Amino acid sequence: MKRNKKIVTETLSGFTELLPAEQIVFNTMLDTIRRVYENFGFVPIDTPVLERADVLLAKAGGETEKQIYQFKKGDTDLAMRFDLTIPLARYVAEHYNELTFPFRRYAIGKVYRGEKPQAGRFREFYQCDIDVIGDTNLDLRFDAEIPSIIYMIFRELGFAKFTVRINNRKLFNGLFFELGVTESSTRIMQSIDRLEKNGIAAVQKELKALDLSAKAIERIFDFIELKGSSKDIIAGLRNLGIANAQFKEGIEELSEVIELIQQFGVPKSNCVIDLTIARGLDYYTGTVYETRLDEYPEIGSVCSGGRYENLASQYIDKKLPGVGISIGLTRLFDQLCKKGAIKIGSATPTKILIIPMMDDLGPSLKLATDLRKNGIPTEVAFGKEKAKKHLGYADKLNIPFVVFIGETEVEKGIYTLKNMQAGKQEEFSHKELLFKLRHHRE
């Protein structure tokens, strides 16, 4: 008789599974991001993972379209969402008459891209997005609010040294028009986006390959190599002598946004102008952002986004400008874990394990209920095993406290509490126990 072949249980390449201790830390990061988003008044939406293919492909093209998971079910062409922005565009178009503008939304969910898996790149991963969508117009103050949200998120996540880099796409567009290289603008910006990774010589070579003149390349580098304080860079931009109206508009917008960001309370050290930030997508039309962790520059951008002129032009005859950012949480978590920057702790949220030392479970269950009502995650050890085995369970999962309840404890009206780390046992009344555990939890 032929034996059944064992099914391989390994996850697909580019997909991840976390062990409980890792998942707890990941969820804590996700909850932190969600809490900050809500503190700024963003409302949650959750769009389907599957959409009609024509909806997702409406704004896709090039490499993006090649990466979309697409299939047919019956007569319907379906696709899996590859970001959270295009579903947002469809959502706003669908519910336009029911929404209040400016519409401040956040979305946290998995997206899917059929790209080649490599370090820091996945086929399934979490994105954490916010966007502010205006109806016809959107005040520039929203562009300045975004870095203050980024600042709070990364401070809440425990990072003190990080930098939000900011630029304005109108500067590039105006510069390229002035130099007569508008047709190559997307490829030029993609090359500039790779400047930090590839170096000056490689980017210059790429620009030459686009048939840019030596003078045009020189002017581009005069622009992107402006350094110094925000005030210095703004002055340097004005002194470049570029007469293009869009370039001048970009200077004024960038100057205003930087000034407003400081009013939002973001320290100058955490937000700087960086004229190499291009965000090489035609999607962006104004302010653009990239955030780097100063102590881990090799990770690259951990939060990026910008201003776009019209979110949903393919779906609705309305002008809906917006500004937003996205945090690739799966990638960020993965990279920080590999660098030892994230401390993986307990494999359970449980803080107390109650071990009944008698057949009557009533007192143990009552205490568990009281502890849970006080916000203290609690388990009760069921089974006839000896206490030693239950203690081993608690030790393996790093449960900090164990409570023993036996006939003696019931008669005395006390509880025996063991600190698993210190190995110390103490007796407490019900009131004292709750106070002790609440205080420890805080």
Summary of the structure (lengths in Angstrom):
residues: 442
radius of gyration: 27.6
end to end distance: 61.4
largest distance: 92.0
contacts: 1323
relative contact order: 0.12
helix: 43%
strand: 20%
